[in-house]
Every structure is written in C-alpha cells, then in structure tokens.
Amino acid sequence: MFKNYILILLVGLSLLGLYPQRTTADESIIKTQEQYIQEIFGAKAKIATAVLKHESGMNLTAINYNCRYNGKSTFCKRGDEHKAWSVDCGIAQVNTKGKVCPKELLTLEGNMKAVERIYEQQGLNAWVSYKNGKYKQFM
C-alpha cells in the first residue's frame, strides 16, 4: 500500500516537472565534440583537437573555398568563391568537390562520420594544419 502512494507521488511530481523521468534504453545519446574526438582519435585526441581548432576554430558551420591560382591550389580570394573547385566543410574542414557543402557535413554527427573514415584511411596527415605544424599553436 505504501509503495502505491510513493509511485503515485513520483508520477505526480514527474508530471509537474519536479521529479526527473527515467530515460529509456532506446533514447539516442547526444555526443559532444570532445566525445567524438576522443572516440575517433584515442591517444591522439589532444593533437586532433588542436588540428581542428586551427582548421575551423571548432566552428561546426565553417566553410572555406579552394581555388587555383597559377596552377596552385589555395583558399579563394574574397569574391572568388564562384571560381572554387572544392570546398572545406564543418569543424574538420572535410574537403568535397564543388562549391556547396553537403548538409550532413555541417552537422556534428555527419562531420565526425566523415572524419572517422578519413582518419582511418589517411591518419592526421589528411589535415594541412597537421602536416605544416600550425596546429601546435593550439596545444
């Protein structure tokens, strides 16, 4: 009988928002940038974080356009975005051909899925800021 009163009290408090509801096992877990980075890069997570800070400032919606000038690929000059041959998208500046970032690359989950694939295939050398050492200023 006492258990019934407690249950009724907890349900009532839950409905009023005064008692947290239990979560179910099938609710999706929202990961943070740090959790994704730790999962993907493991022991190199600190270096990877510095790389991503240099690449995008950890800005999930960062977009940078790539142009060719005198046969050399570099960031497009302001106003030359229409001349871009590729674009770097999101927190990890995932490169894709064309002038438009796919929507999934501008989400944390989508960008991190691409990062995982890239890292498995190329390691940290896939990111220019790692190869040229400029990430070190963020360590």
PADOVEX-323972 format. One record per residue (C-alpha): y, z, x; residue in three letters. Coordinates in steps of 0.2 Angstrom, whole numbers, plus 2048, in hexadecimal, padded with zeros to 3 digits. Each point is the difference from the previous one (the first is absolute). Layout:
N
YZXAla/...
//
This chain:
139
800800800Met/80C80580EPhe/7FC7EF809Lys/8057F77F0Asn/811808800Tyr/8037FC813Ile/7FB7EE7FDLeu/80C7FE7F1Ile/80E80880ALeu/7FD7F580FLeu/8007F07F4Val/8108067F8Gly/808803810Leu/7FA7EF807Ser/8087F87F1Leu/810809803Leu/8007FA812Gly/7FE812806Leu/7EF7FF807Tyr/7FA7F180BPro/7F37F57F8Gln/7F07FD80AArg/7FF7EF808Thr/7F17F57FDThr/7F57F880EAla/8057EE7FBAsp/813803802Glu/8067F580ESer/80780980FIle/8117FB806Ile/8007FF813Lys/80F80280BThr/8067F480EGln/7FA80E80CGlu/7EF8017F8Gln/7FD7ED801Tyr/8067FF812Ile/7F480F805Gln/7F17F77F7Glu/8037EF807Ile/806805812Phe/7F7810803Gly/803807812Ala/80E7F2802Lys/8098067F0Ala/80F807809Lys/8027EF80AIle/7FE7F67F0Ala/80D80B7F7Thr/80D7FC80EAla/7FB7ED7FFVal/8048007EELeu/81080A802Lys/8067F280CHis/7F97F27F6Glu/8088057EFSer/808811801Gly/7F18057F5Met/8087F67F2Asn/7F37FB7F3Leu/80B7F17FAThr/8067FA811Ala/8007ED801Ile/8047F6810Asn/8007ED802Tyr/7FA7F680FAsn/8087F0805Cys/7FE7F480FArg/80E7FD80BTyr/7FE7F480FAsn/7ED8017FEGly/800813800Lys/7FB80B7F2Ser/80C80E7FCThr/8098097F2Phe/80B7F57F6Cys/812800802Lys/80A8077F1Arg/8017F27F3Gly/7F17F6808Asp/7F38097F5Glu/7FD7EF7F7His/7FA7F9811Lys/7F380D802Ala/7EE7FB804Trp/7F98117FCSer/8058117FAVal/7FC812805Asp/7FD80C7F2Cys/8008127FCGly/7FE81080BIle/7F47F780CAla/80A7F0800Gln/7F07F67FCVal/8037EE804Asn/7FD7F37F3Thr/8047ED800Lys/80E7FA7F5Gly/8108087FALys/7FA80D7F3Val/7F7810802Cys/7F18027F5Pro/80380E7F4Lys/7F180A806Glu/807801812Leu/80F8097F9Leu/7F580E7F9Thr/7FA80E80BLeu/7ED7FD7FBGlu/8027ED802Gly/808801811Asn/7F480D807Met/7F17F57FALys/8077F280AAla/80480C80FVal/7EE806800Glu/7F97EE801Arg/80D7FB80DIle/7FC81080BTyr/7EE7FD7FFGlu/8027EE806Gln/80E80280DGln/803812803Gly/812806803Leu/8047F080AAsn/8037F77EFAla/811809800Trp/80E7F980BVal/808811802Ser/7EF807807Tyr/7FE7F180CLys/812801807Asn/800813800Gly/80F8037F5Lys/7F780B7F5Tyr/80180E80ELys/8118047FBGln/7F98087F0Phe/7F380B808Met/
//
